[in-house]
Amino acid sequence: EVIAEQPGIRGTIVIGGYSLLDGVVTPNAGACWVVLDHWDDRDSPETQIQAIVNSLNARFVGIKDAMVFAVRPPPIAGLGTVGGFEMQVQDRGGVGLESLQQSALDLIGEGRNNPVLTGLNTTFRSGVPQIYVNVDRVKAKRQGIPLSVIFNTLQANLGSAYVNDFNLFGRTWKVYVQADEPYRVRRDDITQLEVRSKSGRMVPLSTLVEVSDTVGPTVLKRHNLYAAATVTGDAAAGFSSGQAVEAVSQTAGNVLPPSMGFEWSGVTFQEQKAGGAAGIIFGLALVFVYLFLAAQYESWTLPLGVMFSVPIAVLGASLATMIRSLDNNVYTQIGLVLLVGLAAKTAILIVEFANQQRQEGKSAFDAALTSARLRFRPILMTAFSFILGVLPLLIATGAGAVSRRALGTAVFGGMLLATVVGVFLIPFLYFVVQRMSEAVGRKKAPEPVPEVG
């Protein structure tokens, strides 16, 4: 009923007995997949996915008979079960499952006071009521009853057991057997079962097993050999996933005792593993562009005038991203790598022509001035054709529009500033680099080429 009252939702798919976060079948759990309305029909702020999640969680608090919460799907299918961050609180000191649960709850309680974090939850419970069946193995062997027969009987009646396949309506169907619900809901139903001995005699299971009540976790998950409790959460509105991960790390360092530790899993683990690669990739892009230009100009100093245009493009991308209140995500970083080549291309149009003028005998100042004047129109034509070409990314709408806007904003702002400032700054940089190169190398200015005729 709560989900049906939420605007922006078309329908639901409910699977009872399935725990989405743990990926296990348990009688006291359930999962519900929410089907949203079409993107074009969800144009109001309250029908956006994060607003729907926040609204549902606010109303789920009123449900006292169960722990219910809404989560976003993972950004990459197969990496984790929910969106946001995912971490594993580990019992590294072997202090017990109760302490593990308490540590996870302490982390969640402290994290909910942090404005950077939202939606912290865990499904780990160490005190779930259970039934323990103790098999008298000596008596079973004495009566000629294999243990596999006892375990298979319990499995087939209380759980389920695969029997065979059959073909019907052009499909193959699997057959599973299980005791009917009225015969497997009470503890005494276990002792009513019978098993067959090797001699063919039916023996009541009550003479071979002792049934008692106990408590324990529904499923005990291990992460890198340690007993672990999964904690999930998300970044609050206006904060990036990197800020959320840093906030959780600080909270875990302050809350978790020395016997407990934590590690990242799912998409968060991949983010942490590849987090330092952005700077390496950006640095390699600069190095390769410089080496290619050095090979083209046969000079180690001349490409510096081209490379100095890259910081201008990065500054423009940063300013545009800040103006639109976007974060430095992976799409923005892809745009920065793209700007290395685009900004260098614009600078090459000036430096290449200025170098030709310099080889013809003009001074460095005259060569820079001439190239800036003659290449002004081609630069504007090529640059603004690209800038106008990324406008659809800048104003993108529809599903996936956030990623396109992030990439388009970075490229648009970087190329715009690199073009406007570069046409004035790059000739000056060429002049400065050329004079310094000649002064350091004590090069002699080339003699003017005499005109023929």
Salt bridges, closest charged atoms under 4 A:
GLU5 OE1 - ARG59 NH1 3.46
ASP37 OD1 - ARG10 NE 3.98
ASP40 OD2 - HIS38 ND1 3.57
ASP189 OD1 - ARG186 NH2 3.40
ASP213 OD2 - ARG187 NH1 3.29
ASP234 OD2 - ARG72 NH2 2.45
GLU263 OE2 - ARG92 NH2 3.69
GLU263 OE1 - HIS223 NE2 3.48
GLU438 OE2 - ARG358 NH2 2.59
